[in-house]
């Protein structure tokens, strides 16, 4: 699986050389004797590794990194223009008038690259100064979010309290890009909303962003090529929708995406870095066992093998190349079941059940472990995580659950090495609370002499 910052393979470099020279997918396929679908896969991996989302951005990044060059660029740039002493007027023939020669392809592409680079630089400058203006208004109100906030630890636990939401919210979509966390839509005391807020985890600041065109609750989100995808959800009238919209933090703008094959609320949205997946959900009548894949290249959804059982409001994430779907509700019972989907073979496999049945829980993946926070069920007083190395679920002490009957429908995502859990409901009460969980990253073992002999490991946290 391609990862950001990973080196391009030799074949990907071959594809990139063709792209820099202005070749289409069909021309690249012909030049390299591969199929167009293979070209698309290589381009998708290139985009992921370079952290870009278009051919122009990929070209600019590849040139800046010195991965590719444009043949003849130095000659075209450094050759001096003809002077009056050296210029020679050549007669123009009738054929040239009727059919003028096309300009050299490389020069046109070089111009496009230079213009594209200037545009990218301009957008970065605008984004930087625009962000500073938004975060530092000239006349902040007494309740401006720039008031300093310091996180407070909760006792001796690994949890801390972060800056609360601007208003009580549950059933929202959450996602993180870089050091920013985004809270999208959800349900407030005023009903289903379309608001979007960004949380700067460095400054502990909430900021209003461009509103989502369609107000939804009971939805989840996933990131693909720098955009946040939000498929389906529950509308203000209570009905599920098939509308899909994607948000670009770089542009602070939304765009429409191909509709889902059917209206779905309460589905689980995941990404494997190449595609968007939607598992299960609710169609207004019953829980679903449906699974769909979204392909950005064709802007279309296609069905996948169904879930082993119908479920809505499940949790999950991508761990070691597999997509986990855990818990949820079948419409009658809260589930503890665990299933993994292999994107390569498109097959389902059962995994060990959770320690407790949970629906409406939040989830995040950190250090190749799947963390499941909160949820509704019987006597849930802890969260838990799954370790694929040992194929076991383990307890995550959660002080908020020790004080409340249930905590569910919150937004959960990770930013670097920390898991954020925001909003949700304590029982039926909407919350503004934001909490941060910092797992133990690793343990080292120092050899020490013991009665059992030299070299016995002694654990140190």
C-alpha positions as CSV (number, residue, x, y, z in Angstrom):
1,X,0.0,0.0,0.0
2,X,1.4,3.4,-1.0
3,X,2.2,5.8,1.8
4,X,3.0,9.5,1.9
5,X,6.7,10.2,1.5
6,X,7.5,6.8,0.1
7,X,10.0,6.7,-2.8
8,X,8.5,6.2,-6.3
9,X,9.2,2.8,-7.9
10,X,11.0,2.5,-11.2
11,X,7.8,1.9,-13.0
12,X,6.1,4.9,-11.3
13,X,9.1,7.0,-12.4
14,X,8.5,5.8,-16.0
15,X,4.9,6.8,-15.7
16,X,5.9,10.2,-14.2
17,X,8.3,10.9,-17.1
18,X,5.5,10.3,-19.6
19,X,3.2,12.6,-17.6
20,X,5.7,15.4,-17.5
21,X,6.0,15.2,-21.3
22,X,2.2,15.7,-21.5
23,X,1.2,12.1,-22.3
24,X,-2.4,11.1,-21.7
25,X,-3.3,7.8,-19.9
26,X,-3.8,6.1,-23.2
27,X,-0.4,7.4,-24.5
28,X,1.3,6.3,-21.3
29,X,-0.2,2.8,-21.7
30,X,1.0,2.6,-25.3
31,X,4.5,3.9,-24.5
32,X,5.0,1.5,-21.6
33,X,3.1,-1.5,-23.0
34,X,0.7,-1.6,-20.1
35,X,-3.1,-1.2,-19.7
36,X,-4.8,2.1,-19.0
37,X,-6.1,0.6,-15.7
38,X,-2.5,-0.1,-14.7
39,X,-1.6,3.5,-15.5
40,X,-4.4,4.7,-13.2
41,X,-3.2,2.5,-10.4
42,X,0.4,3.8,-10.8
43,X,-1.0,7.4,-10.9
44,X,-3.0,6.8,-7.7
45,X,0.1,5.5,-5.9
46,X,2.2,8.5,-7.2
47,X,-0.4,10.9,-5.9
48,X,-0.4,9.3,-2.5
49,X,3.4,9.2,-2.2
50,X,3.8,12.8,-3.3
51,X,0.8,14.1,-1.3
52,X,-0.9,15.6,-4.4
53,X,-4.3,15.2,-6.1
54,X,-3.7,16.1,-9.8
55,X,-1.3,15.6,-12.7
56,X,-0.2,19.3,-12.5
57,X,0.6,19.0,-8.8
58,X,2.4,15.7,-9.3
59,X,4.5,17.3,-12.1
60,X,5.4,20.3,-10.0
61,X,6.3,18.1,-7.0
62,X,8.3,15.7,-9.1
63,X,10.3,18.5,-10.8
64,X,10.9,20.3,-7.4
65,X,12.2,17.0,-5.9
66,X,14.4,16.3,-8.9
67,X,12.6,13.0,-9.7
68,X,12.1,13.9,-13.3
69,X,13.4,16.5,-15.8
70,X,12.1,18.0,-18.9
71,X,14.4,17.3,-21.9
72,X,15.9,20.5,-23.3
73,X,14.7,22.8,-20.5
74,X,18.1,24.3,-19.9
75,X,18.7,24.9,-23.6
76,X,15.3,26.5,-24.0
77,X,15.8,28.7,-21.0
78,X,19.4,29.7,-21.4
79,X,19.7,30.2,-25.1
80,X,19.9,34.0,-25.8
81,X,17.2,35.5,-28.0
82,X,18.3,36.4,-31.6
83,X,19.6,40.0,-32.0
84,X,19.3,42.3,-34.9
85,X,22.8,41.3,-36.1
86,X,22.0,37.6,-36.1
87,X,18.3,37.4,-36.9
88,X,17.5,36.3,-40.4
89,X,14.1,36.9,-42.0
90,X,12.9,33.7,-43.6
91,X,10.2,33.9,-46.3
92,X,6.8,32.5,-45.2
93,X,5.5,30.0,-47.6
94,X,1.8,29.6,-48.7
95,X,1.7,26.2,-46.9
96,X,2.8,27.8,-43.6
97,X,0.0,30.3,-43.9
98,X,-2.6,27.7,-44.5
99,X,-1.2,25.2,-42.1
100,X,1.1,26.9,-39.6
101,X,3.5,24.5,-37.7
102,X,2.5,23.6,-34.1
103,X,4.7,25.0,-31.4
104,X,7.1,22.5,-29.8
105,X,5.4,20.3,-27.3
106,X,8.0,20.6,-24.7
107,X,7.9,24.4,-24.7
108,X,4.1,24.4,-24.2
109,X,4.4,21.9,-21.4
110,X,7.2,23.9,-19.7
111,X,5.0,27.0,-19.8
112,X,2.2,25.0,-18.2
113,X,4.5,23.7,-15.5
114,X,5.8,27.2,-14.7
115,X,2.3,28.6,-14.6
116,X,1.1,25.7,-12.5
117,X,3.9,26.3,-10.1
118,X,3.2,30.0,-9.8
119,X,-0.5,29.2,-9.2
120,X,0.4,26.7,-6.4
121,X,2.7,29.2,-4.8
122,X,0.1,31.9,-5.0
123,X,-2.5,29.6,-3.4
124,X,-0.1,28.8,-0.6
125,X,0.5,32.5,0.1
126,X,-3.3,33.2,0.0
127,X,-4.0,30.2,2.3
128,X,-1.3,31.3,4.8
129,X,-2.4,34.9,5.0
130,X,-6.1,34.0,4.8
131,X,-5.7,31.6,7.7
132,X,-3.9,34.2,9.7
133,X,-6.6,36.7,9.0
134,X,-9.3,34.2,10.0
135,X,-7.6,33.2,13.2
136,X,-6.6,36.7,14.2
137,X,-9.5,39.1,13.5
138,X,-8.7,42.7,14.1
139,X,-11.4,43.2,16.7
140,X,-12.0,39.8,18.5
141,X,-15.1,39.5,20.6
142,X,-14.9,38.8,24.3
143,X,-15.7,35.1,23.6
144,X,-13.2,34.8,20.7
145,X,-11.7,31.3,20.5
146,X,-8.1,32.8,20.5
147,X,-8.4,33.0,24.3
148,X,-5.5,30.7,25.6
149,X,-6.5,27.2,26.6
150,X,-4.4,24.6,28.3
151,X,-5.4,21.0,28.4
152,X,-5.9,19.5,31.8
153,X,-5.1,15.9,32.7
154,X,-7.9,13.7,34.2
155,X,-6.3,12.3,37.4
156,X,-3.5,9.8,36.8
157,X,-5.1,8.5,33.6
158,X,-3.9,8.9,30.0
159,X,-6.9,11.2,29.3
160,X,-7.0,15.0,29.3
161,X,-9.7,17.6,28.8
162,X,-9.3,19.7,25.7
163,X,-11.1,22.9,24.5
164,X,-14.9,22.1,24.3
165,X,-17.0,22.4,21.1
166,X,-18.7,25.7,20.5
167,X,-22.1,24.1,21.0
168,X,-23.4,20.7,22.2
169,X,-23.3,18.3,19.2
170,X,-23.6,14.6,18.5
171,X,-23.9,12.3,15.4
172,X,-21.4,14.3,13.5
173,X,-18.7,13.3,11.0
174,X,-15.1,13.8,12.1
175,X,-11.8,13.5,10.2
176,X,-8.2,14.8,10.6
177,X,-5.8,16.2,8.0
178,X,-2.3,17.1,9.3
179,X,-2.7,18.8,12.7
180,X,-6.2,19.9,12.1
181,X,-9.4,18.1,13.2
182,X,-12.7,18.7,11.3
183,X,-16.2,18.4,12.8
184,X,-18.8,18.2,10.1
185,X,-22.6,18.5,10.5
186,X,-24.3,16.5,13.2
187,X,-27.3,17.2,15.5
188,X,-27.6,20.0,18.0
189,X,-30.5,21.3,20.1
190,X,-31.7,23.2,17.0
191,X,-31.8,20.0,14.9
192,X,-29.6,18.7,12.1
193,X,-27.0,21.2,11.0
194,X,-24.5,21.8,8.1
195,X,-21.8,23.6,10.1
196,X,-18.2,22.7,9.8
197,X,-15.6,23.6,12.4
198,X,-11.8,23.1,12.3
199,X,-9.8,22.5,15.5
200,X,-6.2,23.6,15.4
201,X,-4.6,21.1,17.8
202,X,-1.4,23.3,18.1
203,X,-3.2,26.4,19.3
204,X,-6.3,24.7,20.7
205,X,-8.6,26.9,18.7
206,X,-12.0,26.1,17.1
207,X,-12.8,28.0,13.8
208,X,-15.9,28.1,11.6
209,X,-15.2,26.9,8.0
210,X,-17.3,26.7,4.9
211,X,-20.7,25.1,5.6
212,X,-21.5,21.7,4.1
213,X,-24.1,22.2,1.3
214,X,-26.4,19.5,2.7
215,X,-27.1,19.3,6.5
216,X,-26.7,15.7,7.8
217,X,-26.3,13.7,10.9
218,X,-25.7,10.0,11.5
219,X,-22.8,10.0,9.1
220,X,-19.0,9.3,9.1
221,X,-16.1,10.6,7.0
222,X,-12.8,9.5,5.5
223,X,-9.9,11.2,3.8
224,X,-8.7,10.5,0.3
225,X,-6.0,12.5,-1.5
226,X,-6.4,15.5,0.8
227,X,-10.2,15.7,0.7
228,X,-12.8,14.7,3.3
229,X,-15.6,12.5,1.9
230,X,-19.0,12.5,3.7
231,X,-21.4,9.9,2.1
232,X,-25.1,9.8,3.0
233,X,-26.5,10.6,6.4
234,X,-29.8,11.5,8.0
235,X,-31.5,14.7,6.8
236,X,-33.5,17.1,8.9
237,X,-36.8,15.3,8.2
238,X,-35.4,12.1,9.5
239,X,-34.9,10.3,6.2
240,X,-31.6,8.9,4.9
241,X,-30.0,10.5,1.9
242,X,-27.8,9.3,-1.0
243,X,-26.0,12.6,-1.4
244,X,-22.2,12.6,-1.2
245,X,-20.1,15.7,-0.8
246,X,-16.3,16.2,-0.4
247,X,-14.5,19.0,1.4
248,X,-11.1,20.4,0.5
249,X,-9.4,22.0,3.5
250,X,-6.8,23.6,1.2
251,X,-9.6,25.5,-0.6
252,X,-12.1,25.6,2.2
253,X,-14.7,24.5,-0.3
254,X,-17.2,21.7,-0.9
255,X,-17.9,19.8,-4.2
256,X,-20.5,17.2,-5.1
257,X,-19.6,13.6,-5.6
258,X,-21.5,10.8,-7.3
259,X,-24.6,9.8,-5.3
260,X,-24.7,6.5,-3.4
261,X,-26.6,3.7,-5.1
262,X,-29.3,4.1,-2.3
263,X,-30.0,6.4,0.6
264,X,-28.0,5.4,3.7
265,X,-27.6,6.8,7.2
266,X,-25.4,5.4,10.0
267,X,-22.9,3.7,7.6
268,X,-19.2,3.3,8.3
269,X,-16.9,5.3,5.9
270,X,-13.3,4.1,5.6
271,X,-10.4,4.7,3.2
272,X,-7.4,2.5,2.3
273,X,-5.6,5.4,0.6
274,X,-6.8,4.5,-2.9
275,X,-10.6,4.2,-2.5
276,X,-13.5,5.2,-0.2
277,X,-15.6,2.4,1.3
278,X,-19.1,2.5,2.9
279,X,-20.2,-0.4,5.0
280,X,-23.6,-1.1,6.4
281,X,-26.0,1.5,7.6
282,X,-29.7,2.1,7.8
283,X,-32.1,2.8,4.8
284,X,-35.0,4.1,6.9
285,X,-36.5,0.7,7.5
286,X,-33.8,-1.7,8.5
287,X,-30.1,-2.2,9.0
288,X,-28.1,-3.0,5.9
289,X,-25.4,-5.5,5.0
290,X,-24.4,-3.5,1.9
291,X,-20.8,-2.6,1.0
292,X,-19.8,-0.1,-1.6
293,X,-16.5,1.2,-3.1
294,X,-16.0,4.7,-4.5
295,X,-13.5,5.2,-7.3
296,X,-12.3,8.8,-7.7
297,X,-11.1,8.2,-11.3
298,X,-14.5,7.3,-12.5
299,X,-16.5,9.2,-9.9
300,X,-18.7,6.2,-9.3
301,X,-19.7,3.7,-6.7
302,X,-19.8,-0.1,-7.2
303,X,-21.1,-2.8,-4.9
304,X,-18.8,-5.1,-3.0
305,X,-19.5,-8.5,-1.3
306,X,-22.0,-7.8,1.5
307,X,-21.2,-7.8,5.2
308,X,-21.6,-11.1,6.9
309,X,-24.5,-9.5,8.9
310,X,-26.6,-6.4,8.7
311,X,-25.4,-3.6,10.9
312,X,-25.7,0.2,11.4
313,X,-23.7,2.6,13.5
314,X,-20.6,0.3,13.5
315,X,-17.1,1.3,14.3
316,X,-13.9,0.4,12.5
317,X,-10.7,1.4,10.6
318,X,-7.9,0.2,8.4
319,X,-5.3,-1.9,10.3
320,X,-2.3,-3.6,8.6
321,X,-4.0,-3.4,5.2
322,X,-7.4,-4.8,6.3
323,X,-10.6,-2.9,6.9
324,X,-12.2,-3.7,10.2
325,X,-16.0,-3.3,10.9
326,X,-16.9,-3.9,14.5
327,X,-20.0,-3.7,16.7
328,X,-23.1,-1.7,15.6
329,X,-26.7,-2.6,15.8
330,X,-28.8,-5.0,13.6
331,X,-31.9,-3.0,14.5
332,X,-32.8,-5.2,17.4
333,X,-29.6,-6.1,19.2
334,X,-26.3,-4.3,20.0
335,X,-23.4,-6.3,18.5
336,X,-19.9,-7.2,19.6
337,X,-19.0,-8.9,16.3
338,X,-15.8,-8.2,14.3
339,X,-15.2,-8.7,10.6
340,X,-12.3,-7.7,8.3
341,X,-12.5,-6.9,4.6
342,X,-9.5,-7.6,2.4
343,X,-9.5,-4.9,-0.4
344,X,-7.2,-7.1,-2.6
345,X,-9.3,-10.3,-2.6
346,X,-12.6,-8.5,-1.7
347,X,-13.4,-11.1,0.9
348,X,-14.6,-11.1,4.5
349,X,-13.1,-12.8,7.5
350,X,-14.4,-13.1,11.0
351,X,-12.2,-11.7,13.8
352,X,-12.5,-12.0,17.7
353,X,-15.5,-10.3,19.2
354,X,-15.2,-7.2,21.3
355,X,-15.2,-7.4,25.0
356,X,-18.6,-5.6,25.1
357,X,-21.4,-5.0,22.5
358,X,-21.3,-1.4,21.3
359,X,-23.3,0.7,18.8
360,X,-22.7,4.4,18.1
361,X,-19.1,4.1,19.3
362,X,-16.2,6.1,17.9
363,X,-13.1,4.6,16.5
364,X,-9.5,5.5,15.5
365,X,-6.4,3.6,14.4
366,X,-3.1,4.3,16.0
367,X,0.2,2.3,16.0
368,X,-1.6,-0.5,14.1
369,X,-4.2,-0.9,16.8
370,X,-8.0,-0.2,16.5
371,X,-9.4,1.8,19.4
372,X,-13.1,1.8,20.0
373,X,-14.4,4.5,22.4
374,X,-17.7,4.5,24.2
375,X,-20.9,3.4,22.6
376,X,-24.3,2.2,23.8
377,X,-24.8,-1.2,25.3
378,X,-25.3,-2.8,28.6
379,X,-23.0,-1.6,31.4
380,X,-20.2,-0.1,29.3
381,X,-17.7,1.4,31.7
382,X,-14.6,1.1,29.6
383,X,-13.4,1.5,26.0
384,X,-11.1,-1.1,24.3
385,X,-8.6,-1.7,21.5
386,X,-7.8,-4.6,19.2
387,X,-4.2,-5.7,18.7
388,X,-3.9,-7.7,15.5
389,X,-0.5,-9.1,16.6
390,X,-2.1,-11.0,19.4
391,X,-5.6,-11.0,18.0
392,X,-7.0,-9.8,21.3
393,X,-9.2,-7.0,22.6
394,X,-7.8,-5.1,25.7
395,X,-9.4,-2.6,28.0
396,X,-8.9,1.2,27.8
397,X,-9.7,2.8,31.1
398,X,-12.2,5.7,30.4
399,X,-13.0,7.9,33.4
400,X,-15.9,9.6,31.5
401,X,-17.7,6.2,31.3
402,X,-17.1,5.5,35.0
403,X,-19.2,8.6,35.8
404,X,-22.0,8.3,33.1
405,X,-24.4,5.5,32.1
406,X,-23.4,5.8,28.4
407,X,-21.3,7.9,26.1
408,X,-22.1,7.5,22.4
409,X,-22.5,9.2,19.1
410,X,-19.3,11.3,19.6
411,X,-16.7,12.1,17.0
412,X,-13.5,10.2,17.2
413,X,-10.3,10.6,15.2
414,X,-6.5,10.6,15.7
415,X,-4.1,13.5,15.2
416,X,-0.5,12.2,15.1
417,X,-0.1,10.2,18.4
418,X,-3.3,11.3,20.1
419,X,-6.9,10.3,19.9
420,X,-9.6,13.0,20.1
421,X,-13.1,12.2,21.2
422,X,-15.5,15.2,20.9
423,X,-19.1,15.9,21.7
424,X,-21.7,13.1,21.7
425,X,-24.3,12.2,24.3
426,X,-24.0,11.2,27.9
427,X,-27.2,9.1,28.1
428,X,-29.6,11.5,26.2
429,X,-27.8,14.7,27.0
430,X,-25.9,16.5,24.2
431,X,-22.3,17.3,25.1
432,X,-19.6,19.9,24.2
433,X,-16.8,18.0,25.9
434,X,-13.6,17.3,24.1
435,X,-11.2,14.7,25.4
436,X,-7.8,13.5,24.3
437,X,-6.3,10.0,24.9
438,X,-2.6,9.4,24.6
439,X,-1.7,5.7,24.3
440,X,1.5,4.3,25.5
441,X,3.7,4.4,22.4
442,X,6.2,1.6,23.2
443,X,8.1,-0.2,25.9
444,X,11.8,-0.9,26.0
445,X,13.4,-3.9,27.5
446,X,16.8,-3.7,29.2
447,X,18.8,-6.9,29.6
448,X,19.6,-7.5,33.3
449,X,21.1,-10.4,35.3
450,X,18.6,-12.4,37.3
451,X,18.3,-15.7,39.1
452,X,17.2,-17.2,35.9
453,X,20.5,-16.3,34.2
454,X,22.0,-13.4,32.3
455,X,20.1,-11.5,29.7
456,X,16.6,-11.9,31.2
457,X,14.5,-8.9,30.0
458,X,13.3,-6.4,32.5
459,X,10.4,-4.2,31.3
460,X,10.6,-0.4,31.7
461,X,7.8,1.9,30.6
